[in-house]
């Protein structure tokens, strides 16, 4: 199995069974009442055979304060180190928490899956070394995670996979403009929903992604009035991806260019850890490989019995055939998407509280809206299962009750402009950060989730 597939398979197994993390040397910290811990320190965390990452720790004034993991914006927004320092400073001030910044690697030299492996190793280190008492013993604690753009994507992945009951877990996640689906609208042709092909591989459910698969009743549908004349079809309204494609901070060309840097293969876009929205639904696209790549797979078994004879035949054919055209590149083709049940049954995962921020002029607005929708659906389903022992609505009133609960757990905040925390050209970023910090503090201290 290729190294990349082995890495992805290893990451996926974390959902079913999370092995004990390696024990690294603890921080050398004085327990004397006279000597206080430094306000900021940086440690190097080993990622097994894949080098080291730096974790910056900004200590709270009180040792018993909660811990928040901060994930930087990533390569989409370069040279924003000072802005992120201000974000962390305001986050510490508002929450009174210790903030651990995991400086994951994401570049042409450290492509996926390196970024989410770095985040998982950094998270293990934070949990093993910061969530301990004065005697070095581990203690259960509720943690928060914060990130935007690429950091928001990784924060979403971390919050969805490290939220197990009975252990220290992510209980509150705040993400700003997260990139939760690396398959962008520009990659896919516009196809009428009725003409969408089925995916080549079957998925976990037979429920379309946009259907209410929790409904056990059929809503009343009024019969449509007979059409008297043929109307001109309406032009669909522009999406946020189209309207704000040329914004000055994160234009579409920048997002797509950075994707080409971070991913070596198009099939990596479809990985659930890279595109966390795929935890909740199958991809809207499938990868169509060139015919040449599937040449050997298309042969009958008897044709492969004598390899030497087959190679000789191929060589003979190559001499008398015209030069073949340049092999085509793999392409993404739109297909029908199906809903997925997440968290899976028996996983003991409890989804955290969510605070999702998106600018009304962001090309990623549809992604934030879809993330909110699927999170609320999963929270409602999990709450229904926990308190009523079932996974289907009884009626519309029952549906409204649990959806109202889910809306209180998963917040969507739409702000003016792009609304990025690291875009600090006006005073609104500070008020947005203070609101998010107050929300984070409340959920880490109150035990709502």
N, C-alpha and C positions, 0 to 999 in steps of 0.2 A: 504494500500500500504506500502511495507517495507520502512524503513528510507532511504536506499541507493537509491531506485528508486525515492522516493520523492525528494531527493537531486538532482539527475540527471535531473528530470523533471523541477525542479526549475531553474537549470542552463540553460537548453535549452530554457526556456521561455524568457531569457534575450535577445535573438536574435529578438523576436517579439516585446517585450515591456520591456524596461529597467526601473524598478521602481526607484524612487528617493532614493539615498543612505542615510543611517542614518547620522545625523549631530553629529560629535564628537567634543569635546572641541578643539579649535584651539591651535596651538603652541603659547606659551608665547614668543613673539618676540618684542624686542624694536624697535621703529621706529625712534629713535633718530639718528641724523647725527653723533653723537660722538661714540655711542656704535654700533659696527658692529655685525652682526649675527655670531654665532659660525660656524667654518668651518665644524664641524661634530657633529651631535646629533642623539640620538636614541629615538624613541617613541614606546610605546606599543599600538597596534591597536586591539580593540576587534573584534572578529569574532562571534558576537551574543552569542549563548549559547555554542560555541565550543572553548572557551579559548581566548588566545591572541597570536598575532604574533609581532615580532620586525621589525620595518622599520628603517634602517639607512639612514640618509640624509647627503650627502656630498655637502655642499652649494658651488655655484659658486661665483666668485668675484662680479659679477653684479647681482642685484636683478631681472632684466628683462630677464635673460638668460633662454634658454629652459630647459625642464626637461626630463631626460632619466631614465626609469625604468630598473634596473638591476636585473636579476634573477640568483641566484647562480647555479652552475653545478648540485647540488643535491647529493644523496647518491652514485651514480655511481663512483664519484671521492671524496672519503673522505680525510680529512686533507689537503685541499688546501686553507685554509683561507688566508695565507700570499700571495699566488699567486693571489687570487681574489682581495686582497687589491691593488696589483700592477696593475691589470687590471683596476680597478676603478680609480686609480690615473692617469694612462695614458689616460683613457677615458675622465676624467675631463680636463686634460691638452690639449688634442687634440680638444675637442669640445667646451670647455668653458662653459659647461652646469652643472646644478645641477643634481646629480645622486642620485636616491632613490633606495636603495637595499631592496627588499621585501624578508625577510627571511621566506619563506614558509616552512611548515612542511611536510616531506615525510619520513616515516619510517614504521615499523611494527605496531607502535601504532597510526600512522596517515596515513592510506592508502587512496587511491583514493575513493571518490572525494575531500578529504580534501585539497590536494595541490592546485588544481585549484580554490577551494573556497577561500583559503587563498590569492591567487594572486588577485582575483577579489575584495576582501575586501581591500587589500592593495592598489590596483589601485584606488578604490573609495576614500580612504583616501588621497592619494597623489594628486589626482585631486581636491579634495575639500579644501585642506589646503595649497598646494604649488602653485596652479594656481589662485592666488588672487592678487589684487592690494594693494596699501598701506592702503586702507580703508577697507580691508577685503572682497571686492566684487569679485565674480568669474569673470574670464576673459577667453575668448576663446584662446586656445593655441594648437600648434602642438607638440606632444610628441613623444619620441622614446622609443623603448624597445630592450633590449640586453640580450642574454642568450645562453648557450651551453648545450648539452646533455639533461638532464631532464629539466633544465632551458630553453633550446632552444625549447623543446616541449611546455612548458607553455607560452613562449614568442610568439610562433606561434599561439596558442589558443587565447591569449590576443589580438594580432594584427588582427586576423580574426574577432573578435567579438566586439572590442571596437574601431571601425573606422567609426563612424557615422558622416555624414556631419551635420554642424550646431551646433556642440558642441566640446569641447576639446576631441581630439581623437589621437589614434596612427597613425602617418603619416609616420614613418620609422621604420623598424624592421631589426635588424641584428642578425642572429642566426648562431651558429657554431655547426656542427654535431648534429642537432636536432633529437630527437627520435620521429618521427611523426607517427609511426605505431608500436604498441607493439606486433603485430602478426609477429613474426620473421619467416624467411624462414625455419628454422629448425622445426617449428611446423607443417608444411604442406607437404604432399607427393607431389612428382613431377607427374603431370597429363598433358597429351597432351591437348592443348587448345580446340581441337575439342571434347574432351570427358568430359569437365568440366560440372558438373550438374548446373542447375539453383538454385538460392537461394530459400529457403523455403518460404520467405516472399517477395512479389513484392517490387521493389524499385521505386524511383521517376521518372526515365526515362527508356526508352527501348534502350538507346544507350550504346553499350559496352564501357568500360572505356578507351580502347585504340583506339577507333574510333574517327574520326573528326566529331562530331555531329553538327558543325557549317557550314559544307559544304552543299550548295544547288545545287552543280553541281557534276557530276560523273567524276572522273579522267579517262583519257584514259588508258586502260589496254591492253598491248600487249598480243596477244594470246601466250600461252606457247608452246614451241616446244615439239613435241611428244617424249616420253621417249622410247629409244631403249632398254635399259637394266636397271635392278634394281640396284640401287646404295646402298651402305652401308650407313645408316643414320649417319650424322655427330654428334660427341659428343659435346654437348653444352659447350661453354667456362665457366670456373669457374667464379662465381660471387665474388664481393668484400667480401661478408659475408663469403664465403668459403676460399678465398685466405688469408684473414687477420684475421682469426678466433682466432689465438693464439698470437696476439700482446700483448705486456706487459702492456699496460695502460688500455685498455677497451676490453679485450677478450670477445668472445661470451658467455662464461660460466658466466662471471661477469654480463653482460647485462641481461641474462636470470634469474640469481639468484636474481638480484635486482628487476626484474619484479615480481617474486614470492613473494617478500617482500612487494612491493607497492600495489599489487592487491590481493584482497581476493577471487575474482571469475573470471574465464576466460572470462565471457561475458563482463566484464569491459574493456577488451582490445579493444572491438569494439565500445566503446563510442566515439563520435566525439570530445568531450572536452579532453579526454585522448589521443586519436590518431587523431590529427587534419587532417591527410590526408583524413579521412573519411568525412570531409566536402565536398570534391570534387569527391569522388567515394565511392561506397559501399565496404564493406570489401571483401577481397579475400577469406575469410573463414566464416563459420557459425558454431555455437556451436550445437553439437549433444548431447542431454541429454540421460542418461541411461533410459532404458525402465521402470524401477521401478518408476522413477520420474513422468512418465506420466501414471501411472496405473489408477488413478481415472479419468483422462481426457478421457481415451479410453473407459470407460464404457458408456452404453446407459443411457439416462435419467431415464428410468423406473427402472434401477438397483439401482438408488440413492434415490428412493422415501422412502424406509424404511432403514434408516441408521443402526438401531439396528440389523435388520435381516442380513444386509450385513456384519456387524462386526462379528456376530455369525458365518456366513458361512466362513468368512476368518479364524476365529479361528479354526473351524472344519477342514478346508483344511490344516492348518498349522500342525495339529497333525498327519496327515496321509501322508504328503508329505515329501520327503527328504529335508534336509537343503538346502536352496537356496545358490548359490555361492555369494561371496562378490560382492556387487553392483559395476558396472563399474563406472569410473570417466567420467565426461563430456569431450568430445574430440572436437578439431577443425578439421573441414573437409573443404577442398578446394572447392570453388564454383566460378561461373562466377561473375565478378564484372561489375557494371554499373556506367556510369558517372553521376554526380550530378551537377546541376546548382548552383553555389555559387559565389557571394551573391544572396540570393533569391530575386525575384521581389518585389518591394515595401518596401524593408528593409532600404533604404537610407544609406547603407553601401558603402564606397569607399575604396577599398583595398589600403593599404599603399605601399610605395616603399620597396623593399626587397634587402638585402645583405646576401646571403647564402654562408657560408664558409664550405668547407669539405676537409679533408686530403685525398690524393690519396691512402693512405694505411689504410683508415678507413673501418671497416666492415659496416658502415652506409652509404657508398657512394651511393648505389642505392636509399636509402630513400631521400637523398638530391637531387638527380637527378630527382626523381619523383615529389618531392615538387616543384622544379623549373618548371617542365613541366606543372603541373596543375595550378600553380599560373599564369604563362604566358598565358595559355589558358583563364583563367578567366579574367585577365586584358585586353586581346585583345577583349574578348566578351563584357566586360563592356564598353570599349572605343568605340567599334563599335556601341553598342546600344546608347551611349550618343551622338555621333557625326553623325551617319547615320540613327538612328531610326530602326535598324534591328539587327538581331542576327545571320545571315548566310552570309558566303562569297559569292560574286558574281562569282569570278573566282580566279585562282591561283595568279594573280597579286594583287588582293584585299586582299587575305589571307596574302601574303608576307608583304604588307604594315602595317597591324595591328600587325602582329607577330613581326615585327621589332620594333614597338613602345613598345610592351610588354617586349621585351628583354632589352630595356633601363630602364624599371621600375624594373624588377626582374633580379638581377645579381647573377651568380653562380661563386664563386672563388674557384678554386682547387689549393691547396697548397701541398708542400712536406710533407711526413710523415703523422702523424695523424692530425697535424695542429691545435691542441687545444690551446685556449688562456691560459689555466692554465698549459700547458706543456711548461715550460720556460727553457728548457735545452740548447737552442741556441738563437741567436739573431733574428731569423726569426719571433718569436712571437711578438716582439716589432714592427717590420715593418708591420706585418699583422694588429696589433691593430691600428697603426697610420693610415694606409690606411682606415680601417673601420671607425675610428673616423672622418677622413676628409670627408668621404662619408656621415656619419650621420649628421655632421654639415651642409654640403651643402644642404641636403634635408630638414632639419628642418628650415633652414633660407630662402630657395628659394621658397618654396611653389609649388614644382613641382607636387605634388599629392594632 
